[in-house]
Amino acid sequence: MLISQTIEEISQIIEQSLPESMRAMKNDAEKTVRSAVMNAFQKMELVTREEFDIQTRVLARTRARLEALEARVTELEQAAGQPQPSKSDQ
């Protein structure tokens, strides 16, 4: 955090030392770059961190349920006397 604050402070000092016309060009360039980046992000169909975390939890629950079902199938197969496929067959 300290490095980013220092960089921000240096950036502000440089910006304040620029003539007004240069500051206006900087603002225009910033808006153009920001717009281009936002368009690129929209095309990438990125998700928020919150959406990612929700999907991670859903996946973890799904994996747990799958493992429980696989264990149950194995138990039922053993009870029925059926041979079990090896892990390498799957």
CNS distance restraints for C-alpha pairs under 8 A (distance, minus, plus):
assign (resid   1 and name CA) (resid   5 and name CA) 6.27 0.50 0.50
assign (resid   2 and name CA) (resid   6 and name CA) 6.18 0.50 0.50
assign (resid   3 and name CA) (resid   7 and name CA) 6.17 0.50 0.50
assign (resid   4 and name CA) (resid   8 and name CA) 6.07 0.50 0.50
assign (resid   5 and name CA) (resid   9 and name CA) 6.13 0.50 0.50
assign (resid   6 and name CA) (resid  10 and name CA) 6.19 0.50 0.50
assign (resid   7 and name CA) (resid  11 and name CA) 6.06 0.50 0.50
assign (resid   8 and name CA) (resid  12 and name CA) 6.19 0.50 0.50
assign (resid   9 and name CA) (resid  13 and name CA) 6.24 0.50 0.50
assign (resid  10 and name CA) (resid  14 and name CA) 6.21 0.50 0.50
assign (resid  11 and name CA) (resid  15 and name CA) 6.06 0.50 0.50
assign (resid  12 and name CA) (resid  16 and name CA) 6.06 0.50 0.50
assign (resid  13 and name CA) (resid  17 and name CA) 6.33 0.50 0.50
assign (resid  14 and name CA) (resid  18 and name CA) 6.54 0.50 0.50
assign (resid  15 and name CA) (resid  23 and name CA) 6.72 0.50 0.50
assign (resid  18 and name CA) (resid  22 and name CA) 6.03 0.50 0.50
assign (resid  18 and name CA) (resid  23 and name CA) 6.35 0.50 0.50
assign (resid  19 and name CA) (resid  23 and name CA) 6.48 0.50 0.50
assign (resid  20 and name CA) (resid  24 and name CA) 6.37 0.50 0.50
assign (resid  21 and name CA) (resid  25 and name CA) 6.43 0.50 0.50
assign (resid  22 and name CA) (resid  26 and name CA) 6.16 0.50 0.50
assign (resid  23 and name CA) (resid  27 and name CA) 6.18 0.50 0.50
assign (resid  24 and name CA) (resid  28 and name CA) 6.23 0.50 0.50
assign (resid  25 and name CA) (resid  29 and name CA) 6.06 0.50 0.50
assign (resid  26 and name CA) (resid  30 and name CA) 5.99 0.50 0.50
assign (resid  27 and name CA) (resid  31 and name CA) 6.21 0.50 0.50
assign (resid  28 and name CA) (resid  32 and name CA) 6.23 0.50 0.50
assign (resid  29 and name CA) (resid  33 and name CA) 6.10 0.50 0.50
assign (resid  30 and name CA) (resid  34 and name CA) 5.96 0.50 0.50
assign (resid  31 and name CA) (resid  35 and name CA) 6.05 0.50 0.50
assign (resid  32 and name CA) (resid  36 and name CA) 6.22 0.50 0.50
assign (resid  33 and name CA) (resid  37 and name CA) 6.11 0.50 0.50
assign (resid  34 and name CA) (resid  38 and name CA) 6.10 0.50 0.50
assign (resid  35 and name CA) (resid  39 and name CA) 6.19 0.50 0.50
assign (resid  36 and name CA) (resid  40 and name CA) 6.21 0.50 0.50
assign (resid  37 and name CA) (resid  41 and name CA) 6.16 0.50 0.50
assign (resid  38 and name CA) (resid  42 and name CA) 6.18 0.50 0.50
assign (resid  39 and name CA) (resid  43 and name CA) 6.29 0.50 0.50
assign (resid  40 and name CA) (resid  44 and name CA) 6.37 0.50 0.50
assign (resid  41 and name CA) (resid  45 and name CA) 6.61 0.50 0.50
assign (resid  41 and name CA) (resid  46 and name CA) 6.43 0.50 0.50
assign (resid  42 and name CA) (resid  46 and name CA) 6.88 0.50 0.50
assign (resid  47 and name CA) (resid  51 and name CA) 6.12 0.50 0.50
assign (resid  47 and name CA) (resid  52 and name CA) 6.53 0.50 0.50
assign (resid  48 and name CA) (resid  52 and name CA) 6.28 0.50 0.50
assign (resid  49 and name CA) (resid  53 and name CA) 6.09 0.50 0.50
assign (resid  50 and name CA) (resid  54 and name CA) 6.22 0.50 0.50
assign (resid  51 and name CA) (resid  55 and name CA) 6.26 0.50 0.50
assign (resid  52 and name CA) (resid  56 and name CA) 6.15 0.50 0.50
assign (resid  53 and name CA) (resid  57 and name CA) 6.31 0.50 0.50
assign (resid  54 and name CA) (resid  58 and name CA) 6.27 0.50 0.50
assign (resid  55 and name CA) (resid  59 and name CA) 6.06 0.50 0.50
assign (resid  56 and name CA) (resid  60 and name CA) 6.21 0.50 0.50
assign (resid  57 and name CA) (resid  61 and name CA) 6.24 0.50 0.50
assign (resid  58 and name CA) (resid  62 and name CA) 6.13 0.50 0.50
assign (resid  59 and name CA) (resid  63 and name CA) 6.08 0.50 0.50
assign (resid  60 and name CA) (resid  64 and name CA) 6.22 0.50 0.50
assign (resid  61 and name CA) (resid  65 and name CA) 6.19 0.50 0.50
assign (resid  62 and name CA) (resid  66 and name CA) 6.10 0.50 0.50
assign (resid  63 and name CA) (resid  67 and name CA) 6.14 0.50 0.50
assign (resid  64 and name CA) (resid  68 and name CA) 6.21 0.50 0.50
assign (resid  65 and name CA) (resid  69 and name CA) 6.12 0.50 0.50
assign (resid  66 and name CA) (resid  70 and name CA) 6.07 0.50 0.50
assign (resid  67 and name CA) (resid  71 and name CA) 6.16 0.50 0.50
assign (resid  68 and name CA) (resid  72 and name CA) 6.17 0.50 0.50
assign (resid  69 and name CA) (resid  73 and name CA) 6.10 0.50 0.50
assign (resid  70 and name CA) (resid  74 and name CA) 6.19 0.50 0.50
assign (resid  71 and name CA) (resid  75 and name CA) 6.27 0.50 0.50
assign (resid  72 and name CA) (resid  76 and name CA) 6.21 0.50 0.50
assign (resid  73 and name CA) (resid  77 and name CA) 6.04 0.50 0.50
assign (resid  74 and name CA) (resid  78 and name CA) 6.13 0.50 0.50
assign (resid  74 and name CA) (resid  84 and name CA) 7.15 0.50 0.50
assign (resid  75 and name CA) (resid  79 and name CA) 6.13 0.50 0.50
assign (resid  76 and name CA) (resid  80 and name CA) 6.11 0.50 0.50
assign (resid  77 and name CA) (resid  81 and name CA) 6.02 0.50 0.50
assign (resid  77 and name CA) (resid  82 and name CA) 5.16 0.50 0.50
assign (resid  77 and name CA) (resid  83 and name CA) 7.14 0.50 0.50
assign (resid  77 and name CA) (resid  84 and name CA) 7.00 0.50 0.50
assign (resid  78 and name CA) (resid  82 and name CA) 6.04 0.50 0.50
assign (resid  78 and name CA) (resid  83 and name CA) 7.42 0.50 0.50
assign (resid  78 and name CA) (resid  84 and name CA) 7.70 0.50 0.50
assign (resid  85 and name CA) (resid  89 and name CA) 6.27 0.50 0.50
assign (resid  85 and name CA) (resid  90 and name CA) 7.67 0.50 0.50
assign (resid  86 and name CA) (resid  90 and name CA) 7.29 0.50 0.50
